[in-house]
Amino acid sequence: MRRQHPPTTAYPKPDGPLRAYRGMPPAALAGAALHTHSADARAALARMAGARSADTLVEAARAGATVPDLGWDALGELARVVALQDLRPGDRADGLALFDLLLRSAGAPRVSPAHQGLHVQLTFAAGDRDRTWELLAAYRSVPDPVRAALSVDLGRSDISTLLPAPGLTVPEGPGPAFDRIRSRPVQRLGSPHRVTTVVTTYRPGPALLTTVRSLVAQSWTNQEILVVDDGSGAEHDAILSEVAALDPRVRVLRLPVNGGTYVARNAALDAATGEFVTFQDADDWSHPLRLERQALALLADPSLVATTTVGMRVTEELVVTRPGWEQSRSYNLSSLMLRRRVVLDRLGYLDPVRKGADAEYVERARAVFGRPAVRHLTGAPLALIRLSSGSLSASDIRAGWMHPARRAYLSAFQEWHRRVADGEAEARRPARPLRRAYAVPRRLAGDAADRPVGYDVILAGDWTTAGGAAEAGLGQLRALAGRGMTAALAHLDVLDHLAGGAGNLDPLVQRQINAGEVEQVMLDDRLTARLVVVQTPGVLRFAPGDPGEIRAGRVVVQTAAARRPPPYDVCADAARRLFGVEPLWAPAGPADRRAMGAGPVGTALAPADLPATVDVHAWRMDRRGPRSDRPVVGRMVTGDRAGWRRLLGQMPASARLDVRLLDTGDAAERAPRAWLVYRPEDVDLRGFLDQIDFYLHLPADDASRDADPALLTALAAGCVLVLPHRYAPTFGDAAIYCAPDEITATVRRMHRRPAVFREQSARGREFVRQRHRHERFAERVTRLL
């Protein structure tokens, strides 16, 4: 089989040291790359492996060469990312070639079990069965689920070996193997407890017959099979009549117009007669024991309100192997079986969105009844879930990646569920709500025609807690609205914030979105903006590789002069890809403008600076004087190791100072024993600043001299800011100035004079109010429109 490869110029080039990611294990970096869909992250993985670039590794792989000793785990993760991102034609082939390179160069024993498994999966998916057998023989640590799935797919064992008895048969005949499945006979079980199984369908075909046959074959005989046709039209009458004729227990409910899966399921909840209700997708197959096992679990434990089961995803030809998925089993959300009356009384109905509402309903039940009340029945799969290009999740969920709209929906409903669990919100929802309890992206709501298609301003940034944009960004959006501008936010990830996995939006932001006070848009929403303000180049550095649909009249990137400036060309490429226009770069102030004017973007500076802003009233604290009999000095410490070493070298080791740090980036290694170092889980920023009298800033000599958000927040909180003398032109009398060896004397002198301390604290707050309030941001934005 001849493989098609893209030119190596399709791969990103290295842009210098990638120090921010060296602390991330290769698997974490690869996971972040898959989550963001960033092609540029491949360069970071290649450098982590010890190669000059991803290009050199791909070229060696294509040539059948070997490479000298490298970081084999990082090379395997690069291969995983290239194969599973599949952003460009030939990516899957290149990923497989990189795994071949890894095996040739390192030898099978040095390839990790996860990489062994994926290498074999990719080889099988490429159609090379002989090579698949060779790899299975060479690799001794392929994960058991991968080996078992391949044993079925290669014909060594039957698919029934992956299911509980009595399994199934697949007679020869026309059509896909999935639609030839027949359930083996099973002993029937009578019961006075009726189960209604709901199957919703739209424009059905033969797959619906397969689904209903599997329900007719259930061991649990007291069953109502309720097939809900979601407005398919008269041309589908024949197949629906054929379905109804399969068994007297089948009842067909016809809806006049198409409303989506969950609108149809809500109609079924009203029409159902069973004590228990469960669901099944219209193209899946249920094991004959599924209803029995779920119903018996509910009958055996009155504290349970619902159960779910395991399913196994397979293609129409019953192929089990899926590259990138080690487990063939998966959580089968559509198998939810619930006590109909109890759950409807407390929860109401499913969210009538187009996708994802089954996950929300299960989690809502856990929020209301407690997690133990919804039991997941582990063990062998009790359903086969058909993988098809037309399924609701096919384009939204892939190995290591979930569509951002799905993530936004998850973030939104989980914040609402937190309020429900805390008794702050009502859980019961009507079938057709007039008002939403939480936000839903356009892609899932299906109401794009009713939403705005143009905005004056979109603020694009990292809106998670790690991103730190919440308070300032929301204040800026309010200031823009106060000037009559329509505004929205768009989320982009910063790669190193994903080391522990993807997080939800900051709760402060999510609450505002859920309340309808702020709108969130997705990068693939088809809309326009007069101006897109990107809050930091960091969100463009490893931006998604997919083209965006937002079209901007102008894009401005807020940028500070930095010792190691961002790769402007990479960030500019991302801005063009996402927003369709060449970006301009907006300094934070005059000092940055002078420094950047002499650099590579000097001819592309925005006509107005965009200084950092802070809500001084939101940060107001009681400052009647110093906190204790010793001066309390402190600062935030980020992941900048060079900054940490500088702090250790310049900070006086004096017992006359109480030093406290908030370490947000695991940088504070081997702190002096007398220093108090907090982590974010110990204290939030407000609580930390409330302890501090003097906030220290000891930057590198070539660092930006304009005001950054951390310094402005400290001033707004009433801390006295201590800076090097070179910052005097920026801060004036809002701060005090000294050399590092003068810190102890300077702060002790002011500490002994509480009235002077209070006056200095007040000057700092007034500086923020006058020059860095959110309204100043809105004023500058009007000059950029």
Order of alpha helices (4+ residues) and beta strands (2+ residues): alpha-alpha-alpha-alpha-alpha-alpha-alpha-alpha-beta-beta-beta-alpha-beta-alpha-beta-alpha-beta-beta-alpha-beta-beta-alpha-alpha-beta-beta-beta-beta-alpha-alpha-beta-alpha-beta-alpha-beta-beta-alpha-beta-beta-alpha-beta-alpha-beta-alpha-beta-beta-alpha-beta-alpha-beta-alpha-beta-alpha-alpha-alpha
